[in-house]
Amino acid sequence: MSSAEVSEIHERAARLHGLAVAATDDGHPGLAARRLRQGLALLRWETGAPPETGDPERAALLARLLTSLAHAEAEQGHSARSTELLDEAQRWAPPAELAIVQGQRGLMYLRTGRTAEALELLDLAVPRLARGVELARVLLNRSVIHLMTGKVRLARADARRSAELSRAQGHEVLEAKARHNDGYCDLLLGDIPTALAVFGEVEGAYRRVNPGFLPVLALDQARALLAAGLADEAGRTLDGALDGFRKQRLMQDYAEAELARAQAALHAGRFAEARAWARRAEDRFRRRRSPAWALRAELMRLRAEFADPARPGARGASDQGGRPGSGGVLDQGGRPGAVARKAVDLAARCAELGLRDESETAALLATRALVAAGSLAEAEALWSGAAPLVARPGSRDAPLVARPGSRAAPLEVRLMRRLAEAELASARGLRGQALRRVRSGLALIHAHRGRLGSLDMQTGVTALGSDLAAAGLAAALANGSARLVFEWSERCRAQAFRFPPIRPQHDEPTAEALAELRHLAQRLHAGEAAARRDPEIRRRCLELERLIRERGWQLPGVRESLVPVSTGAVEAELAAAGLALVSLLNVQGRLLALVLGAGRCRLLELGAYAPLAEAVQRLTGDLNARAGRNLRPNLAAVIDASLRRQLATIADGLLAPLLPSLAGADGIVVVPTMALSAIPWGALPGLVGKPVVAAPSAQVWAAAQRARLAGVADGEPPLLVAGPNLTAVEPEIEQLATLYPKARRLTGPAATVAATLEALDGASIAHLAAHGHHERENVLFSRLVLSDGPLMAHDVQRLRTAPRHVVLSACDIGRLVVRPGDELLGFTAALLYMGTPTVVSSVAKVPDETAIAIMAAYHRHLALGLSPAAALAAASASASAGQSVGESLSTFVCFGAG
C-alpha cells in the first residue's frame, strides 16, 4: 500500500474519531461506538494483536480510537468491555499519550463509583497533559470527583480552569459542561437560586451546541428542586430526563435518574413508589458493576421501607416481644430489627467504599429504627460509635451531649442528625433536649429558606423538615402542656410568612413570557367559551408557565426574617378584639384543637382526621356541582341532601367538641390544617351569623390584625373592578357604587391587567368581580379574567404596596393548595404573603345570584362600621334566610384578619 493510501486511511480514521467524539459529547454513545468501530476496521485492528513500532501514527490513532470506544461502551453499561479496550489502548499508546488513557480510565472508575481510584489516576494525568482540550476534559472529570466527595472548593477550581481552557480552544461543548459543574458547586453550597440561574444559562448553550446533554442537565435541575422540597416538580423533570437517557442509551445516567426519582417519591410520601424506583436503580447499577451507586440505591430503598407507615418496619412499629430498653433487637426477626440490621451492615459497606455521607445516613437510619423498636441500649451504643452524639457515663437519665458533625455534609444528612438526636433523647425521657435538637434542625431549614426568593420554593422547603416538626410536636405533646404544644405548632407551620415578600426586579424574558401567556390564555378562554379546544395553545401556555416559574426559582432570598410575634402578643390581640382562636393539628391521623383565649390555652382531642377531610372534599364537590347550573329539581334535591349531610358531619366532628370552649367569644379565629382549609366556616351549623376568620397561623393573624387596624382611618376611595363576560357583574358594581360614590371603577375595556394592578397598589379596599380559576397544578397561575387577559397570583408579587382589604367576588379563587407545614399557595395566599391584612374570597363555586346578594350585604355592613368578619357573617346569614341550602349557602371566607 502506497504512503498516499496509508495517509488517506489515517485521515479517514481520524475524521471518524472526531465525529465519534462529537457524538459522545452530544450524549449519543451508540452512534459514537459505531463510528469508532468503522475507524478501527479501516486501520485493520484486531484484539490482542501486538503493537507495531514501524507506524507510530497508526499506533497513536488506534490508541485514541480504542480510548474513545472504551468510553462509549462504558456509557452504554458495558463496563467489562470498556476495561478490555482501555487495556488495549494502553498497549498501543505512545508515551506522550498514556496520560489520555489514564484520564479515560479514571472517568470509567468515576462513572462506576470508584472515586478514590479515579482521583488517583486523574491526579497523575493532569500534570502530564499539555494539550488544552485534553487537559480541560480531565479537569472537568476531576471536578466531578471533588463534587461527589464534597470538596466544593477544589471542584470549583477545576471546573473554572476547564472552562477557561475550553474557551481558549473554542470548544463550546466542554466550556458549557464546565460551567454546568460550576453551577453544581453552588447547589452543594446550598445556593439553589444561583445554581438554577447557571443551569438556565447552560441550557441555552446545550440547546445550541450540545442538545444531547440536556437530559443530564435536567437530572441536576431535578436535584436542585429536591433540595428545595419541590418533589413533584422534580419528578416531572426527571421523567423527561429518563426519556432522554433511554433514547440515548446512557444507562449510568438512566440509573442515576431512577435513583433521584426514588428520592422524589420518598419526599412526596409515596413510599411504595420510592422502593420500586430504588430497586430498579439498584439492579441496574449492579449490572453495570457500580457498587458505590448500588449501595446508594439500597440505602434509598431502606429509607423508604422505614418511612412507610403501612409496612411493619416503619417508624413507630414495635418488634414482636420488644419493649423499651429490652435490648436484643439486632438478633430478633421483627421488622424494625430487620431494618436496623440492614442499615448497620449498609453503613459498614458504605464506609469501606469511602461513602462518608451515605455511611452516616445508614447509621442514623439504624439508630432511628432501634429507637422505634424500643431498643435504647443498642441505639445508644450505635450512636456513641457512629454519630455526633455520645452518652455521658453515669445514670440512665444523664443528658446526651451533642458534638458537631461535619458542616460539609449535605443539609439532608445534617437534618437527619438532629432528628435522630431528638428521637433518642425523647425516648430517654429527655424532652427538653429533644426539643432543643428539633429547634436546631428547624433553624437549619429556616436559614436554607432565607436563601430562596421564590415563594414557590419558600413554601416547598418546609417539607424537608416535616419529620423534625413531627418529632418536636410529639415531644411537646408528651410534656402535657397545652401552651407548649401551641408554641411548637406555631414554630412548625406557615414559616414562609416569616420572611418579607420579595418583589422581583423587571426581567425581560419573564415579562415577554407573561405577555404571551396572557394573550394565549385569553384566546384559550374564548375558545372554551365557544366549546372549542386548542391543545397546541394549551401546551404552549404550560411551557410559558414553566418558564416563568423557573425564572422565579432563580430569585435570591433576603436571608433576614421578620421578628416573630410572641404568644403573649397573640393573646393580647385576641383579648382586645374579644376573640378566641382555634388551631387545628393533624397528629398521626388524630385531629387535635388548641383553643386560646380568655387567658387560657386548652388542648382538645376531636377524633379522627380522615372522615372530616373526606367530608370536606365531598362538600366542595357538592358545592361546585350545585353552583352555576340549571339542575333538574330531583338532582338538586339529591345534592342539597348531600350538602346537609357533609355540613352535619363536619359540625358534629369538629364544632360540637369545641363550642363549649368558645362560649363568650365575640368571634373565632381558625387556623386550619391541610384539607380543612377548604371549609366554608360561616356555613357550618353553629357558626352561621358568627364572625369567623381563617388564618395560616396565629402569628400571621396577629400581624395581619395589627396591620388592618393601623389602616382603618385611611380615606382613600375604594376600587371596583368588573371583569368581562359576566352578566351579573355590572349590576353588582352599580350596587356597590351607590355605597361608595367616590370609588374608582374599572369596567369594560378599561379593566385591564395593568390598570387593575396600578389601582390595586396600596388600595384601601378593592372589590374584584370577575371570572376566576384556581390552578391546582400551577397555583401561582390561579387567575382572574380581565378585559385583556388574566391577572394571575404571580402578578400580585409585583405590587409595591399591598392593598389593605381585597374582596374576590369570583368563583373558587379562594381555594388553596396546602403543602407540608400548612404552607399555602393560591391567589388568596399570594395577597396574604404580600401583606394584605384581609382577603374575602370563596373556597368553592358560588351561584351568581348568591354572590351578588352576599357581596351587596357585606359592603352595606362594612359601611355601617362592622369589621370584615362580622360583616361577612351578617351578610351570609341574611342571604340564607328562607332559602334552600344549595341556593343560599355562603362559601365566602374572611382570610387573614377580620
C-alpha positions, -999 to +999 in steps of 0.1 A: +000+000+000+014+034-010+022+061+015-006+082+000-031+054+005-020+049+041-022+086+047-058+087+033-068+058+056-053+076+086-072+108+077-105+089+073-100+071+107-091+105+123-122+120+108-144+092+122-127+097+156-136+134+155-172+126+146-174+099+173-161+123+200-188+149+189-215+122+192-203+112+227-202+149+237-238+152+225-249+121+245-251+095+217-226+068+227-242+042+205-236+063+174-201+071+186-193+034+191-204+026+155-181+053+141-152+042+162-155+006+151-155+018+115-123+036+122-107+006+138-118-015+109-101+009+085-069+005+105-073-033+105-071-036+142-076-070+159-079-077+196-047-089+211-026-081+180+009-070+191+016-032+188+036-023+157+066+000+161+070+007+124+040+030+121+038+053+152+010+074+136-012+043+133-004+032+168-013+066+182-045+067+162-055+032+173-049+043+210-072+073+206-099+052+189-097+025+215-098+050+243-129+067+229-146+034+222-140+024+258-158+055+270-187+049+246-191+013+257-189+023+294-217+049+288-239+021+274-233-001+305-206-024+291-180-019+319-161-051+313-157-044+276-146-009+284-118-022+307-106-046+279-105-017+254-086+006+278-060-022+283-056-024+246-053+013+242-026+014+269-006-012+249-008+009+217-005+045+231+028+063+227+043+075+260+031+111+253-005+099+252-006+075+281-020+103+302-051+104+280-057+067+285-052+072+323-077+100+322-102+079+304-097+050+328-102+075+356-135+086+341-147+050+338-139+044+375-157+077+383-188+066+365-189+032+383-184+049+417-147+040+423-139+076+432-107+071+451-091+051+422-105+076+397-090+106+415-056+089+418-055+084+380-067+119+372-042+134+396-014+116+377-028+126+343-032+164+349+005+173+351+013+152+321-012+167+297-001+197+277-029+199+251-057+223+261-087+203+252-074+170+267-064+188+299-098+205+300-115+171+298-095+156+326-100+187+348-138+185+341-139+149+352-118+156+383-142+184+393-169+158+393-150+136+417-145+166+440-182+173+438-191+137+447-167+138+477-179+172+489-147+191+481-165+221+466-136+245+466-114+220+446-143+212+423-149+248+415-112+255+408-111+225+384-144+235+367-134+271+362-099+262+349-115+237+325-139+264+313-110+288+306-090+262+287-121+252+267-129+288+259-093+294+247-096+264+224-130+274+211-146+243+225-181+254+234-193+220+244-166+215+271-170+251+282-207+245+288-201+213+307-175+231+329-200+259+336-225+232+344-202+218+371-196+253+384-233+256+389-234+223+407-209+237+432-235+264+440-261+237+446-238+218+470-232+251+489-270+255+493-273+284+469-302+270+448-312+302+430-276+308+417-273+271+407-306+272+388-296+305+372-263+289+360-282+258+348-305+281+329-276+297+310-260+264+304-293+251+290-292+277+263-257+267+254-266+230+253-296+237+231-273+255+207-242+232+206-249+201+226-286+191+228-278+155+237-266+167+271-299+183+281-311+152+300-280+153+322-288+190+329-324+181+337-312+155+362-292+181+381-321+206+378-343+180+395-317+175+422-319+213+429-357+211+431-354+182+455-331+204+477-359+230+477-386+205+487-403+206+453-406+168+450-435+167+424-418+193+402-385+173+404-404+141+395-418+157+364-384+170+354-369+135+359-395+119+338-382+140+309-346+131+317-354+094+318-370+095+284-339+112+270-314+088+286-334+058+274-333+071+238-296+078+240-289+045+258-270+063+286-276+037+311-255+050+340-273+083+338-306+065+334-300+046+367-290+078+385-322+094+373-341+064+386-324+068+420-334+105+420-369+095+411-370+073+442-359+103+463-386+124+448-412+098+456-399+094+491-401+131+498-436+132+484-446+104+508-452+078+480-432+051+497-441+020+476-432+040+445-399+051+461-390+015+469-398+004+433-377+031+417-348+024+441-349-013+434-348-008+397-318+016+400-300-008+423-304-037+399-292-015+370-261-003+390-252-039+399-254-050+363-231-021+355-207-032+383-212+001+400-210-010+437-210+025+452-241+036+433-258+003+441-252+010+478-268+044+474-299+029+458-300+002+485-299+029+511-328+048+494-349+017+493-343+010+530-352+046+539-385+042+521-391+010+539-386+025+572-406+057+565-437+038+552-463+037+579-482+009+560-452-015+565-444-033+597-408-019+596-420+017+597-410+041+625-432+037+655-438+000+649-425-023+675-408-057+673-426-088+684-417-092+721-398-059+722-403-034+749-384-001+757-349-009+768-353-046+764-323-050+740-316-077+716-333-061+686-305-068+663-310-105+668-348-105+665-368-111+634-392-082+637-393-056+610-376-027+629-349-051+639-345-061+603-343-025+592-316-018+619-296-049+609-296-040+572-288-003+580-258-012+602-244-036+576-250-009+549-232+017+569-201-005+571-202-013+534-205+024+525-176+032+548-154+006+531-160+024+498-154+058+512-190+069+510-189+091+542-223+108+540-241+076+529-224+057+558-235+082+583-271+083+569-273+045+572-260+046+608-286+073+616-313+052+600-302+022+621-303+044+652-338+056+644-350+021+637-337+009+671-354+038+689-386+030+671-383-006+683-377+005+718-342-009+719-325+022+735-293+004+747-284-007+712-294+027+698-271+045+723-243+021+717-245+025+679-248+063+683-217+066+705-196+049+679-210+062+647-226+096+651-220+131+666-237+122+699-223+103+728-238+094+762-220+107+793-212+079+816-235+077+846-271+072+852-297+064+825-311+099+829-277+115+821-281+140+793-269+133+758-241+155+746-241+167+710-207+171+693-206+189+660-208+168+628-193+178+595-207+211+583-197+200+548-224+172+549-255+178+528-284+195+545-304+163+544-277+145+565-275+173+590-313+173+594-313+136+599-286+140+627-309+164+645-339+141+640-320+110+654-307+130+683-342+143+691-358+108+688-332+092+710-334+120+736-372+118+736-371+080+741-350+085+772-375+110+785-352+140+779-379+161+763-362+194+768-331+182+750-353+166+723-369+200+717-336+217+716-323+193+689-355+198+669-352+236+672-316+233+659-328+214+629-356+238+621-331+266+623-311+250+596-342+249+574-351+285+583-316+296+572-320+275+540-354+291+533-338+325+537-316+320+507-347+314+485-365+343+470-393+324+452-425+319+472-428+286+454-396+274+470-400+291+504-432+271+509-418+239+494-387+238+516-408+232+547-413+196+535-376+189+543-383+193+580-417+176+583-402+147+603-384+171+626-416+191+631-435+159+639-408+149+664-409+184+681-447+183+683-446+148+697-422+159+724-443+189+733-474+167+735-456+143+758-448+172+781-486+177+786-485+215+785-511+229+760-493+262+759-460+244+749-479+224+722-493+257+709-459+273+708-444+243+689-473+242+665-467+278+656-430+271+652-437+244+626-464+259+604-467+286+577-430+296+581-427+312+547-447+341+562-417+349+584-398+365+555-406+398+539-421+395+504-396+396+475-407+419+447-388+407+416-369+433+395-380+438+359-369+408+339-373+410+301-376+372+294-402+369+322-421+400+310-422+386+274-434+352+286-461+368+308-473+389+279-475+359+256-492+338+283-518+365+289-526+367+252-528+329+247-548+324+279-574+349+266-576+330+233-579+298+252-607+312+274-626+325+243-623+291+226-635+272+257-665+296+259-674+287+223-668+250+231-636+249+211-604+233+224-569+241+211-543+216+226-515+235+209-523+267+227-527+248+260-493+231+255-477+265+249-493+280+279-479+252+301-445+258+286-447+295+294-459+288+329-429+265+334-405+291+321-419+318+344-417+295+374-381+286+366-372+323+363-388+328+397-368+300+412-336+319+404-346+348+426-323+351+456-336+354+491-333+382+517-319+359+544-332+382+572-365+371+586-392+391+603-394+391+641-420+365+651-450+376+671-449+361+706-477+340+721-483+368+746-488+393+718-513+369+701-533+366+733-533+404+737-547+409+703-574+383+709-584+399+741-586+433+726-609+420+699-629+397+722-620+367+700-610+331+707-585+312+685-588+276+674-556+260+660-562+226+644-535+199+642-534+165+625-511+143+646-507+108+632-543+108+619-558+123+651-573+158+649-564+180+679-575+215+687-557+242+707-581+268+720-565+301+730-585+329+746-596+344+779-562+339+793-563+301+789-549+276+764-567+243+762-559+211+742-588+191+729-589+158+710-616+159+683-613+125+668-601+111+635-589+135+608-597+113+577-635+113+580-636+151+583-612+155+554-634+133+533-665+152+543-648+185+533-638+170+499-674+158+493-688+192+504-666+210+479-677+187+452-713+192+460-710+230+461-693+230+427-720+208+413-748+229+426-734+263+415-740+279+381-761+252+367-798+248+359-803+214+376-834+193+375-853+196+408-848+159+418-810+162+411-808+195+430-826+178+459-801+149+460-772+174+460-788+195+487-793+164+509-756+155+505-747+191+514-766+189+546-750+155+555-715+168+549-721+200+569-736+180+597-706+156+597-681+185+599-701+203+625-705+172+647-669+161+644-653+195+646-675+221+662-695+201+688-665+194+710-652+230+705-683+251+711-683+249+749-647+262+750-657+291+727-687+303+747-684+341+754-662+349+725-675+375+701-658+357+672-634+330+662-600+329+645-595+295+630-561+281+620-570+251+599-548+223+587-544+206+553-578+196+537-597+215+564-585+248+548-614+244+523-642+246+549-667+275+544-667+282+581-696+306+581-719+279+566-714+254+594-743+248+617-734+265+649-713+292+632-739+308+609-740+345+618-709+343+640-677+362+628-650+337+618-616+345+604-593+318+588-555+324+591-524+304+582-511+306+617-518+326+649-488+347+643-499+356+608-534+365+622-519+388+649-496+406+624-525+410+600-548+422+627-523+449+637-519+460+601-557+460+595-564+482+625-535+506+616-551+513+582-587+518+593-586+556+592-572+558+557-596+577+535-586+565+500-616+557+478-624+520+472-616+503+439-643+484+420-633+462+391-656+443+368-643+415+345-658+406+311-684+380+301-703+381+334-739+393+330-744+399+367-712+419+372-724+453+361-754+453+385-731+442+413-707+470+407-736+495+403-750+485+437-716+490+453-711+523+436-741+537+454-724+528+487-690+542+475-698+572+453-661+582+452-650+547+442-626+543+413-644+520+388-627+498+361-652+482+339-654+470+303-623+476+282-608+498+310-605+468+333-571+457+320-544+439+340-520+469+340-547+493+351-560+469+378-525+463+392-518+500+393-550+507+411-545+478+435-512+491+446-518+504+482-556+504+478-577+508+510-603+484+498-606+466+464-636+446+451-628+424+421-658+408+404-646+386+376-644+351+364-618+332+384-599+300+380-579+280+406-550+262+391-541+233+413-510+222+395-496+257+390-512+277+418-492+308+411-512+310+378-546+309+395-562+339+379-589+365+375-601+371+339-599+408+329-606+426+296-571+419+281-563+386+298-558+370+332-544+387+363-525+359+380-514+353+415-478+356+401-487+393+392-495+402+427-458+399+437-452+430+415-472+453+438-451+478+456-476+483+485-501+456+493-538+466+493-553+465+527-586+448+521-594+428+490-627+412+481-627+385+454-662+380+442-652+353+418-658+315+415-635+295+437-605+318+437-602+314+475-592+278+472-557+270+484-531+243+478-517+233+512-482+220+514-465+202+543-462+226+573-496+241+563-478+263+538-503+279+514-503+287+477-530+303+456-544+337+446-557+345+481-524+332+497-504+354+473-522+385+486-517+375+522-480+369+516-476+403+501-490+418+533-527+423+526-543+421+560-578+409+549-589+389+519-625+378+514-629+351+488-648+319+481-635+284+487-659+268+462-680+279+432-709+301+442-741+309+422-741+344+407-773+354+425-760+343+458-726+361+453-744+394+444-767+392+474-739+384+499-715+410+484-740+438+484-750+430+520-713+426+530-704+461+518-735+476+534-725+462+568-689+474+562-702+509+556-721+507+589-688+501+607-687+464+612-654+445+610-649+424+578-656+391+596-687+405+613-699+420+581-694+387+562-712+368+589-742+391+589-743+391+551-742+354+548-769+349+575-792+373+558-787+357+524-796+323+537-828+333+553-857+314+538-836+298+510-827+262+504-792+251+514-780+248+478-792+282+468-780+302+497-750+285+513-722+311+516-688+298+506-671+331+512-644+331+539-626+360+556-589+353+554-561+369+573-576+393+599-612+405+604 
